[in-house]
C-alpha cells in the first residue's frame, strides 16, 4: 500500500511513484507542492521523477508485457471485473481525494468516478471488441484471418481537472487489450492515481502492468522519447497537445492528443429559454468551468438574447460557492491561485475588449477560507469575436454570450473557431437540429444536451485544434488505438495435390 497518509515532508503528506506493483519513493530529490484549493494550504508533496525513474517504470512495464501481452482474455477480464467491484466500493474514498486536491464539490467528484466506471465496464467486455475476422476459401484451400494484438508499453499523460476519470478513459482499455501502462498524472492532484493503482493491485493485476510516475516536463519528455514506449495518450491544452503529438510521432510512436476547447451553445428563437438557461449555467459553471467540455460561449440567435441573458444572470447569482467538502456547495474553488488570477484577468480586461460585464466574479472570497483559490461566476454579454475572453480557452467560470441574427450566421461563427471539441444546439425544430449536427464542425454534438460527452461505447474526441492524431479516445477508437492489426493467409495442401513448382509471377487468387 502507498504511504500517502503516513509519509511526511515538512509536516505534509508525501505521494510517491508506483512502479512494479509497489510504492517507490523518489530519489531525484525534486518534488512539488499539492494544495487544498479551498484553503490555499500546502497539504502534500509529490515526488518528481528523474529520467532514470521514468526508465525504471518503463522497464517494469516492458518486463510485465512479456507475460501480460500473451495472457488470456479470460484472465484479463476476470481481473478487471474484480477491479470494477473495488472501484465501486471505493467511490467515496476516491471522490474525497479528488475534492481535497482539485477542489470540485463531492457530488461532482462522484460523477467523475461514475463516468470512469463506464469505461471499466467497456473493458470488462473487451472480448467482443477483439474478435477477429475469417474468410474461408478465398482461393483454392486458402483462408485469410484478421486479428488484433497489443502494441506493448503505452503511456497516459493526464490533466488535473479529472484526475480519476481521464486516466480511466485510457488504462482499462489498454490493459484489457494486453498492453502494459505507465501513467503520468497531473502533479497538482496526484493522490487519486495512487489509490487506483492500489485497487488494481488488490484486484490481482500482475506487478508492472500498471505504473504511475509523477513529475513535470522532465518525466514527460523522457516518456515521449523512450524507445520502449509504443503509444502515447494525452488530454490537456492545445499547445501541449501539439507538442506531445509532434514529439511522440517524431520518435516513432502512435499518438492521440486531445487539446483545448471553446464549446458553443447555439440557442434558436424557438428554444425553451428556461431549459436553455438552466443548461447554460450548469454547463458553464459546473466544476468551476474547469472542464474541456464546458460551455463557454452561448450564441443567441435573433431576439432571444436579452431574455436569455436575464435568465442566466438570475440563476448564476443563486449558485452557492464554497468548499467542495461542504454538501451545500454547488461550485468549489479553482485549482491554484495562479490559475485563479489568470481567469480573473479575462474578466478584468473584458470591458476594454468591447464586452458588457453582466456579472463580475473577481475578488470573490469565502468567509473562513479567505486564502482559498476563489472566484465567483462571471457573465459577459455582447462579446465580440475579437475579445480575448472569446479567443482563448479560459478554463474557469466565465460565460460569454454572443449575438447573431440568423441560424446560418451562428453556424459560421462556431465553425470559424479554431476549436472543435463539443457544441450544442437548443431548439424545438427537428429540421434545424438535423442541419446543425451535419453542418457544425465539431467532434461531439448535443441537441438540447449542453455537455455531449458520449457514453463509453462511443468515442470521445474533437476536431481541428481540439485533437491531434487519428483516433478518438475510448470506444471502438480506443480499442483500435491500443492494438494493431495482423492478417494471416493460410493454405493447407491436400495430400493428393501435386507439387506446385516454382512460379515467379505475381500471386493470384484462383
N, C-alpha and C positions, 0 to 999 in steps of 0.2 A: 504494500500500500504506500501511497505517497505521504510525505510529511509536510503537506501544505498547511496543516494546522499546527504542527509541533515545531517545525523549523523556524528559526528567528534570525533576523538580521537587523540590529539596532532596534529590537523590540517589536518588529513586524514579522508577519509570516513570510515564508520563502516558498517559491514554486520552482521545482527543478524539472529537468528533462525526463522523458520516459523512453528508454532505449532497451531493446531486447527483453521486454517484459518486466522491467523494474525501474524504480526511481534512480536516476543518476544525477548526482549533484554536479553543477557546473564547475569547471576547473579554469575557465578563461579569466575569472576574476571580474568579468563585466556583468552587470545586472541593471535592471530598470525598475522604476517605481510603478506601483499599481495603486490608484487612489480610489477612495469611496466618493463617487461623484456628488453624493448628497451632502457630504461634509467637507470635501476637499482634502481630507487627511490621507496620508500615505499609509495604507494598511498592509501592503505586501511588497516584497521584492521578487522579481522573476529573473532567473539566470538567463544570460545571453550566450548563445553558443558560438564557439570559435569554428573555424573551418574544420579543424580536427574533430570536434564533437559532432558536427554535421556528418563528416565521413564515417564516424562510428555508428550513427543511426542508419545511414545508407548501407553500411556493411552488414548490420544486423538484419535489415530488410532483405538484402540480397541473399544472405545465408538462409533465411526463413523461406524465401521464394523457391529454393530447390525442392522442398517438400510440399509447401502450400500450393504452388502452381500446378502440381500434379495430383493434389488431393481430390477426393470425390466430391461431387456436388452435394451428395447426401451429408457428408461431414461438414462442409462449409455452411450449409443452410441450417443444420442442427445447432451449430454454434450461434448463428445469427438469431435463431428463434429464442435461444436462452438469453442472448444479449437484449433482445427486444423486451422480454419479460422483466429483466433487471432495470432496463431503461424506464419502462413504465412504472415500476415500483419506486424509482428514484426521481420522478419528475420534480417533486417539490425541492429536493436537495439541489438538483442542477439549477432550477429556477432561482433559488436563493443565491447561489454563486453568481449567476448572471446579474441579478439585481444589485448585489454588493459591489460588483466591479464595473458593470456597464451603466447602471442607474435606472434602467427601464422598470416599470411597475411589475409587480409579481405576476399579475394576470397576463401581461404581455409576454413575460418570460416563459410562463407555462405554455402559451400559444406557440412560441418558438420551438419548444421541445416537442409539442404535438405535431408540428409540421415536419420536424426531423424524423419523427417516428413513421411518418408516411413513407419515407424513402427506405427506412429499415424494413417496413412491410414489403416494399417492392423487391428489396434484395433477398428477402426470405423466399420469394418465388422466382428467383433468377433462373432456375432450370428451364422455365418456359422461354425466357429471352435467349438462352444459349443453345436452344435446339438447332441442330444443323439441317442441311438440305441434302437430298439424294435424288439423283436422276439415274434411272437404270436403262441399260441397253441404248446408250447414246450412239454407240456404234456396235459392231458385232462383238458381243461378250465384254463390252466396256461400260463401266459405271463411273459416274462423277459425283463426288460429295463435297459439300462446303461445310467447314467447321470454323468456330471462333475460339481463339486461345488468348490467354492473358498476355500482357505486354511486358510484365516484370515489376520493377520497383517504380511506384508512382508517387507523386508529391501533391499535397494540397496546401495552398497558401491562402489563408482566410482572413476576413476583416473583423473589426471589433464589434460591428453592430449586431451580428448574430453569431455569438461565439459557440453555440451548440448546433444551431440549425444548418448553417452553411457547411461546416465540416461533415455533417450527416447527409448533405447533398452529394458528397463525394465518396467517403471511405466505405460506406456499406456496399455500394455497387462495385467499387473497385476490388474489395477483398472477396466479395461473392463471386466475382469473375475469375478469381485465382491470383490476383496481384497482391503484393505487399505494399504498405503505405507508410509514408513519412509526412506528418502534419506539422506545418509551421503556422501556429495560430497567431492572432494579434497579441502583441506584448502588453496591450492595455487591459485585457481581461482574459488571462490565460487559464484560470482555475478550472473552468468547465471542461476543457480539453483533457486535463489530467483525470478528472472524475470519470469521463467517458473511457479513457484508457484503462482505468481500474476496473470498470464494469466489463469491458471486453475481456480482460484477463480473467475475471471471475467467471465469465461465461465459457471459458475454456479455449480462447483464441491462443494459438501457439505463440511463444515468445518470438518477437521480431516481426510479426505480421503487421502490427500497428505500432508506430513510434511517434513521439512528439519531441520536437526540438523548438525551444523558444529563442527569440533573438530579433535582430534588426537586419540591416542591409547585408551585413557580413554573412549571416546564415542564408538569406535569400539568394544572394549571388552564388554562393557555393552550390546550393541545390540546383540552380539553373544551369550551371556548367558541369555538374558532376557526371562523369561518363557512365555511371551505373544507373542513372535515373532515366527512365524511358518516356515518361509523360508528366506534364505539369498542369494542374487545375488551379485557377486563381479567380478570386472575386475581390474587387476593390475599385479604386478610382480609375478613370480613363488614362491619365498619364502613366500610372504604374502598370496598368493592364497592357498598354502598348509596349512598355519596357520589358515586361515579362514575356510577351509574345515574341518580340524581336530577339531577345537574348536566348530564350529557350530554343526557339526554332533554329537559330544560328548554331546551336550546339546539338542539333540533330534530334530534338525531342518533339513529340506531338504536344500541342498546347490548346487549351481552351481558357481564355482570359476574359472574364466578364468585367466590363468597365462601369462608368458612371451613368447618370440618367438625368433627364429633365422631363418627368412624366406629365402629360397634359390630360385634362378632362374637358371635353367639348360638351357644352350644355346648350341644347337647342331650345327654341322658344316654346315648344310643346312639352318640355320635360316637367315632371313633378318637382317643383323647386324646393319643396321641403325635403324630399328624398335626396335631391342633388346637394343641398346644403349640408344635410347630415353626412353624406358620403364625403364631401369635400373636407369637412372638419376632421372626420375620422381618419381619412387617408393622408391629410397634410400634417396633422399634429400627433398622430399616434407614434409612440416610441420617440417622441420629441423630434419627429421628422428625420431621424437617423435610419432611414430605410431607402434602399435603392429603388424600391417600388412605390415610394411615397408620391402622392400627387402634389406637385409643387407649382403647377400652373393651371389655373382654370380659365378656359376660353369661353366667354359668354357671347352667344350669338343674338344679334338683334336687340330687342327692347328689354330683355330679361336681366341685364347686368345690375341695375340699381337694386332691384328687389332681391336678387340672389346675394349680392354683397351684404345687404342689410341682414339677411337671414344667417349668413355665415358669421358675421360680426356678433350677432345676438348669441349664437351657440358658442363661439370661441370665448366670449367673455365669461362664460359659466364653467369652463373647464378648470378643475381643481389641480393645481400643480403642487407637488410635494415629494418627499422621499419615496422611492419605489417600494420600500418595505411597509409603508402605510397603506392599508386596504382602501382608504378613502381617496388616495391619489389616483388621478387619471393620466397624468403625464409627469415624468421624472426629469432630472437634470440632464445636461449634455455630458459627454464622456470626459472631457478635460476642460480646464479653464481656457487654454489656448484656443480650442475649438469654439468654445462659447464666445470668446471675443471676436473670432473671425466671423461667426454667424451674425453677431451684433453689428459688425461693420457694414454688412449689406443693407441693413435697415437704416443705419445712421446716414448712409450715402444715398438712400433711395429718392428722397425729395429732389436732390440736386440732379438726379438722373431723369426727372420728369414723372416720378410715381406719386400717387396720392397715398399718404400713410394713414390708413384707417385705424389700425391697431399697432402700437409700438411696444414690443415686449422687452426691449433692452432695459437694463437696470433693475430687473425683477429679482427679488430675494424672498427667501422663505424664513419666517421667524424661527429662531433657534438653530438655523442651519445657514447662517449668513455667508459662510465660506464655501458653500457648495457651488457647483457649476450651473447656476440657474439662469434661465432666460424665459421670458414669457412668450405668448403667442403673438406673432406679427402678421398683419394682413395689409397687402399693398394692392391698390386698385389703379386702373388706367395705366398699367405698366407698359411702357414701350419696349419693343423687342431689342432695342439698343441698350437698355438698362443692364447694369452689371448683375442685379438681382435676378434677372431673367436669363442672362447668358450663361451664368455659372451654376454648377450643382452646389447648392448651399449646404445641404445635409443638416438642416435644422428646421425648427418650427416657423418657417416663413412661407406664406402662401401668396403667390402673385395672381392677380386677376387681369386678363387681357380682354379687350373688347373688339369684336368683329361684327360686320353687318350680315354676313351670309355663311351658310354651311361651307361652301367652296372656299371662301377666304379662310375659314377656320382650319380646314384640312391643309391648305397651303402653308399656313403658319406652322402647324405641327410638323409637316414634312420638311420644312426649311430648317428645323432644329438639327444640330449635328448628332443629337442623341436619338436613339430609337429603342429604348428598353421596353416601356409599357405605356399604354394610353387607354382612355376610356371615353365613351360617349353616353350621354344621358338624354333619352328621348322616348316618346311613345310610338314613334314612326318606325315600323319594321323595315320599310324600304330604305330609309336614311341609315339605319343601323347596318343593314346589309352592305350598302355602298361604303360605309365607313370602314368596316372590317376588311374590305377588299382594297380600298384606296389608301388607307393610312400606312405609313412606313414605320412600323414598329413590330417587334417580335412577339409581343403579348398584348392582346386587345380585350377590353372589358366592355360589355353592353349593359349599362346600368349596374355595373360592377366596378368600383373605383380602383381596387388593387387586384388586377387579374393574374395572381400568382397561380400557375397551373397545379393541378393535383399531381401526385408523384408519378403516375403512369403516363403523363405527358411530359414534355421537356421545357425547361426554363431557359430563356435566353433572349437577347435583344438583337437589334440591327445597328448598322452604322457604327458610331464610336462607342456603343454600349457592348460590343462583343468583338474580340479578336480571336480568330480561329474558325474552324469549320463546324464544330459541334456545340450544341447547347448542352446544358447540364441536366443530369438525371434522366429518367425515362429511357426511351429507346436510344436517344443520342448518347446518354451516359454509358449504356452497355457497349455501344459501338466504339466509344472513345477509349474505354478500358480494355478492349480486345482487338485483335487483328485477325483478318480472315485468312483462311488457308483452303485451297481447292485441291482435292485428291482425285486423280484419274487412275482407275484400276482396271486391269484386264487379266482375267484368269483363263488361259487357253484350255480348250477341250483336249482330252488325251488323244482324240482322233485327228487333231489338227496336224497338218504337215508343216515343216519349218517355213517361216515367213520369208526368210532370206534377207539380204541387205537391200535397202531401198533408201537412196539419198534424197528422194523427193520430199517435199513438204507434207507432213502427215495430214491425211484427210479422213473424215469420218464416213464410214460406209458400212 
